[in-house]
Amino acid sequence: GPFYVEGAEPGDTLVLELDRLVPNRTYGYTSTMVAPNAVEPSYVPELPWPPKRDERLLAEWYVDSEAGTAMLAKPETRLGRLTLPLAPMLGCFGVAPSGGQAISTGTSAEHGGNMDYRGFTSGVTVYFPVFVPGALIFLGDGHALQGDGEIAGTGIEISFDVQFTVHLRKGKRIHWPRGKNADHIFTVGNARPLDQAVQHATTEMVRWLQEDYGLDAVGANILMGQCVEYDLGNMFDPAYTMVCKMPGRVLT
């Protein structure tokens, strides 16, 4: 990208359907160490740092899209030739931010960005607020597989063939990214510290339940209190990501 969406204007909602995400190479790479901020400060010296602190050691994976697997090829560890099922996802995508901001794709905000949420897979529909004419969609950061939080700073980094479909909801204003899959609706908050990301995601979900699901304020709050689920997106980059989920079965 960026892709200009004809007719998209500030105050609209961009609807992005992730139709197909397929790795198009036979190899990918990951970091070999979890991020220092993911462990207790006293444990940081025990992490497997490279010989020179400014270097970064990488693990190499053999990716077989037809078989749907990734096999650890290097380095040699007690894991052996660990083989895991693929779960292709997009780590970084969204629209242009508001106010003429130039926000690095290494972080995230209301417009989306580097959220690294493993739930952004084929078949998911994602909703973004539109801040500029044309919305200016961008997509990238393909991961063949990634754990919650992207705590190593990478998934299995690889290039993708991506197919997506775009719709517009004219005059529908939302504040943060939203999404829907076969089992849940969800909202995304991006901020640091992590509790602020939780607040953004939770607020957006309460709004959504009242706006589109016919609940009053008390009903929405009761439902949230007993049925809400949370997933951790990125906790490696400048802004952390928290995803607030509501099971679709309680909304029918």
Rosetta blueprint (number, residue, H / E / L):
1 G L
2 P L
3 F E
4 Y L
5 V L
6 E L
7 G L
8 A L
9 E L
10 P L
11 G L
12 D L
13 T E
14 L E
15 V E
16 L E
17 E E
18 L E
19 D E
20 R E
21 L E
22 V E
23 P E
24 N L
25 R L
26 T L
27 Y E
28 G E
29 Y E
30 T E
31 S E
32 T L
33 M L
34 V L
35 A L
36 P H
37 N H
38 A H
39 V L
40 E L
41 P H
42 S H
43 Y H
44 V H
45 P H
46 E H
47 L L
48 P L
49 W L
50 P L
51 P L
52 K L
53 R L
54 D L
55 E L
56 R L
57 L L
58 L E
59 A E
60 E E
61 W E
62 Y E
63 V E
64 D E
65 S L
66 E L
67 A L
68 G L
69 T E
70 A E
71 M E
72 L E
73 A E
74 K E
75 P L
76 E L
77 T L
78 R L
79 L L
80 G L
81 R L
82 L L
83 T E
84 L E
85 P E
86 L L
87 A L
88 P L
89 M E
90 L E
91 G E
92 C E
93 F E
94 G E
95 V L
96 A L
97 P L
98 S L
99 G L
100 G L
101 Q L
102 A L
103 I L
104 S L
105 T L
106 G L
107 T L
108 S E
109 A E
110 E L
111 H L
112 G E
113 G E
114 N E
115 M L
116 D L
117 Y L
118 R L
119 G L
120 F L
121 T L
122 S L
123 G L
124 V L
125 T E
126 V E
127 Y E
128 F E
129 P E
130 V L
131 F L
132 V L
133 P L
134 G L
135 A L
136 L L
137 I E
138 F E
139 L E
140 G E
141 D E
142 G E
143 H E
144 A L
145 L L
146 Q L
147 G L
148 D H
149 G H
150 E H
151 I L
152 A L
153 G L
154 T L
155 G L
156 I L
157 E E
158 I L
159 S L
160 F E
161 D E
162 V E
163 Q E
164 F E
165 T E
166 V E
167 H E
168 L E
169 R E
170 K L
171 G L
172 K L
173 R L
174 I L
175 H L
176 W L
177 P L
178 R E
179 G E
180 K E
181 N L
182 A L
183 D L
184 H E
185 I E
186 F E
187 T E
188 V E
189 G E
190 N E
191 A E
192 R L
193 P L
194 L H
195 D H
196 Q H
197 A H
198 V H
199 Q H
200 H H
201 A H
202 T H
203 T H
204 E H
205 M H
206 V H
207 R H
208 W H
209 L H
210 Q H
211 E H
212 D H
213 Y L
214 G L
215 L L
216 D L
217 A H
218 V H
219 G H
220 A H
221 N H
222 I H
223 L H
224 M H
225 G H
226 Q H
227 C H
228 V L
229 E E
230 Y E
231 D E
232 L E
233 G L
234 N L
235 M L
236 F L
237 D L
238 P L
239 A L
240 Y E
241 T E
242 M E
243 V E
244 C E
245 K E
246 M E
247 P E
248 G H
249 R H
250 V H
251 L L
252 T L
